[in-house]
Every structure is written in C-alpha cells, then in structure tokens.
C-alpha cells in the first residue's frame, strides 16, 4: 500500500503525489487520489506486475478517448516497484453505481433515486457502450462497481477501463464479474467479448428497475450440493419471470422485487 505524500514518477516523467487511497480490495488493484501540481487525478496501482496489463493500457492510450464519459488511462506508472496508470478523478458529485438499485443510504434511511434519474443513467450507460461498439471495442467487465452516477441528473462515468479490448477476437485478462457475465463465459466455454457488455447491461437494467438479480430466485434455497450463484448464474440459469418455467420466481419474502413488479405493465 502506498503512503500519503509518496511521489511516483510516470513514464512521461511527471511526478504524482499520493493524497489518499480512495478504494481498495478490488480484484486488480487499489485506487488513489493523487496531485500533479494543483491538478487532481486518480491512480490505479495493480496488485500484480503483469506485462499484459501495461500492454493493454498503452494500446488504450494510443487509441485515444472514445467519449468523455469513459474514464481512460492518460499516463502510465511503471517504476519497477509499482505498476499502474493515471486517469481522470471523478468528483464527489458522483456516487457509486449501486445507488441505481439500492438507493442512497442516509442517516434517516434509504432514499431511492427518482425514476427519471434511473432511466437517464441507464440510457447513458447504453450510450457509452454504443460508442465503444461503434469503435469495435468492448469493456468485458461492466458492472455497477465501475460506474459512477450523478444522483441529480443521471450523468454517468465508467472507470476501470483497463479491460477494454477489441469487441471480437480481442484478448482480455479478465473474464468478467460473477452475475454480470454470460453463463458460457462463466463456465469457460466462451471468451469474453462485447456480448459480455450486452449481458451485463441487461442485468443492470433489471436490477435497477426490480431491485434484485434476474437469475436469483427461489431455486437458490433448494441448492444443497454447490455454490448457489454458480448454479443459478452459469449451470442452470432461469429468468425469474420466465413465461413458462416458474421454478425460479422471486422469493416471496423479497418484497423489494415483488412490489416493484406491480408498478410495471403485464409484460413478463
């Protein structure tokens, strides 16, 4: 872990001063807030010194920015001890993407986002992905955890984009995240590509509108021999509102999902 006020020199010769760590415990690395003079940036430092990481980041920098909402690498840290990259710092106007389905936790209780803000945010996520697909690119690991949402207007920033690859036949060093990747990718039968992003977007839309995962229903309580999530998300995925197969309907105790369903037309 880096120390506050520690100085790291990038490949471009710029010296970034660590202010504090703003996220940790992720699969790939830690993210820090850093200063370059009076400018504020974010810096991700990988846990592993894998040459594939740095090669992919260099390719992204050469391609340039696809859109302003996609937070892409702008400088590289590779000093022999630390390996990572510099990116835009997302201001405090934005909150973690989980607020779309879980609301904002206030002292007085949970505050749910206005429906219009949710729809606007989902539209913006879709728009970012469409820009990527038009450029023949894919993130392969879209999820709430790498989205930041402005709760006032639904503006979105997507970060952790070091996984971006060519949308088909590109080599990604991540498969995706449990619950946000297609079953065949999770089982290792297909490589991650742009369809990972399409699947993840569908999951995010459902969770935002319904408050729970579209494959997590009452079948989970009946699984005795293995991990329920592996079974439900990969080995035997059944949509909770499948028009014929009702074996995996939402648990009756899941009031959040069943109550939200009553707000929407009979289309399931």
HELIX and SHEET records of a PDB file:
HELIX    1   1 UNK A   51  UNK A   63  1                                  13    
HELIX    2   2 UNK A   99  UNK A  102  1                                   4    
HELIX    3   3 UNK A  115  UNK A  134  1                                  20    
HELIX    4   4 UNK A  144  UNK A  146  5                                   3    
HELIX    5   5 UNK A  161  UNK A  163  5                                   3    
HELIX    6   6 UNK A  183  UNK A  186  1                                   4    
HELIX    7   7 UNK A  194  UNK A  210  1                                  17    
HELIX    8   8 UNK A  218  UNK A  222  5                                   5    
HELIX    9   9 UNK A  228  UNK A  230  1                                   3    
HELIX   10  10 UNK A  231  UNK A  235  3                                   5    
HELIX   11  11 UNK A  255  UNK A  261  1                                   7    
SHEET    1   A 6 UNK A   7  UNK A   9  0                                        
SHEET    2   A 6 UNK A  15  UNK A  23 -1                                        
SHEET    3   A 6 UNK A  29  UNK A  36 -1                                        
SHEET    4   A 6 UNK A  39  UNK A  46 -1                                        
SHEET    5   A 6 UNK A  83  UNK A  88 -1                                        
SHEET    6   A 6 UNK A  75  UNK A  78 -1                                        
SHEET    1   B 3 UNK A  94  UNK A  96  0                                        
SHEET    2   B 3 UNK A 147  UNK A 150 -1                                        
SHEET    3   B 3 UNK A 156  UNK A 158 -1                                        
SHEET    1   C 2 UNK A 104  UNK A 106  0                                        
SHEET    2   C 2 UNK A 109  UNK A 111 -1                                        
SHEET    1   D 2 UNK A 137  UNK A 138  0                                        
SHEET    2   D 2 UNK A 165  UNK A 166 -1                                        
END                                                                             
